[in-house]
Amino acid sequence: MKIQAVTLFPEMFDSITEYGVTGRARKQGLWQFDAVNPRRFADNKLGYIDDRPFGGGPGMIMMAPPLAAAIDSARRAQAGQNGRVIYLSPQGAPLTHDKVLELAQLSDLILLCGRYEGIDERLLTNSVDEEIGIGDFVVSGGELPAMMLMDAVLRLVPGVLGDQQSAEQDSFANGLLDCPHYTRPLEFQGLPVPEVLRSGNHGLIAEWRLKQSLQRTLARRPDLLAKRDLIPQEARLLQEIREEQQAIQS
């Protein structure tokens, strides 16, 4: 996979290209990265790529011509034909696990990172395939959201994680939140590791983890359960959870 970012601040991406599992994977050649600075395509000596908005209003707007030229340059450098141009925007569709799975199948991603008050709408209409947001809030630029998208996608690229099962057991991977995890010491601040995890009975451990995932999802993200087709084991465990909660309340 090759990922390119159209950004005014290429250095920000060092945190994902140089460090952690994504940095190690890039150095191993499992993915490639390049940053394209739209200032290279400005039509003035000072490299300005923004201007006042038509109709008035606060802030500055990123101009269409230099951004279009930057995206065209990134397209010419694509590794294959299976690519997509994504604008990171709070107005975009929410980034979900299903969307991450879809993006992980692509050979190329071009991530457009906005700044200032926004981007000329004509650029978005003509040059962007889709808009994606990471939450109902606004940050100063698209670089941080782009890196969050990159990290989520790259975790699913074979070889990036030391153990691919880590991604398969993450929250949302099976439609549920992840179960609690424990490691040594056996007791910390008066809290012991659950006995079942020390039993060596893998069947009991698997069922305990599933029940914990269901309980955590019910408490924190009931919307995920509302749209889930429960298998018989999940339905039984969920009924147990509800009965236990009713017993505590009574």
HELIX and SHEET records of a PDB file:
HELIX    1   1 PRO A   10  PHE A   13  5                                   4    
HELIX    2   2 ASP A   14  THR A   17  1                                   4    
HELIX    3   3 GLY A   20  LYS A   27  1                                   8    
HELIX    4   4 PRO A   38  PHE A   41  5                                   4    
HELIX    5   5 ALA A   64  ARG A   76  1                                  13    
HELIX    6   6 HIS A   97  LEU A  103  1                                   7    
HELIX    7   7 GLU A  121  SER A  127  1                                   7    
HELIX    8   8 GLU A  143  LEU A  154  1                                  12    
HELIX    9   9 GLN A  165  GLU A  168  1                                   4    
HELIX   10  10 GLU A  195  ARG A  198  5                                   4    
HELIX   11  11 HIS A  202  ARG A  220  1                                  19    
HELIX   12  12 PRO A  222  ALA A  226  1                                   5    
HELIX   13  13 PRO A  232  GLN A  249  1                                  18    
SHEET    1   A 5 GLN A  32  VAL A  36  0                                        
SHEET    2   A 5 LYS A   2  VAL A   6  1                                        
SHEET    3   A 5 ASP A 108  CYS A 113  1                                        
SHEET    4   A 5 GLY A  83  PRO A  94  1                                        
SHEET    5   A 5 GLU A 130  GLY A 133  1                                        
SHEET    1   B 3 ASP A  50  ASP A  51  0                                        
SHEET    2   B 3 ILE A  61  MET A  62 -1                                        
SHEET    3   B 3 GLY A 118  ILE A 119  1                                        
SHEET    1   C 2 GLU A 187  PHE A 188  0                                        
SHEET    2   C 2 LEU A 191  PRO A 192 -1                                        
END                                                                             
